[in-house]
């Protein structure tokens, strides 16, 4: 019989807050992270949900004892990832049997702007290793990058590897940031709305893009004192091998 696998802890960084409680309180107050943002110089502003970079910097410096010069060695996205992971790493020990999984679609894609050569940080494997090294993970990081399903697939990978006995537990961190590249891509599909999105409304005209990071701790061992847990009941995946951005035309 397969082990039962649980998510027993989590944290998130979004435009509404830098931890779970601040996000929850903002939702209860009816706040929204969506606002007009000028992202591409020669294009109109878009409605999007973007983390305030100044507040992110303040929060990062508050929780990490890093000199200002060293802090600049981390990209904006890396700081979002580190803030998501920090509370979980403090609450759950890392062992030789702990997996570290990074789930992201674009990673440090912003590093490519105005570059003639590929910076090391743009490679997802390098990004994952940098995050893992910061917290002292002992196993080789795993990267899951499957577009929109990256997050749920990363949880599935963690579940299956724990059930197979390869790892005892796992930390999964996931996220992406908004960049000119991402906005240009969605805009080329004519998918971005001209106003705040209205799901299910017959007059809707598109979506709003947002950015965030989140982290979860996954294990088969439930602590008696756990106040929170989700059992992962199952998972599945297929490979359509159809097109980088388009669904199958005959399905």
Beta strands, then each sheet from edge to edge (+ up, - down):
strand 1: 6-14
strand 2: 34-37
strand 3: 46-49
strand 4: 98-103
strand 5: 142-144
strand 6: 169-176
strand 7: 209-210
strand 8: 212-219
strand 9: 230-231
sheet 1: 5+ 4+ 6+ 8- 1+ 9-
sheet 2: 2+ 3- 7-
end
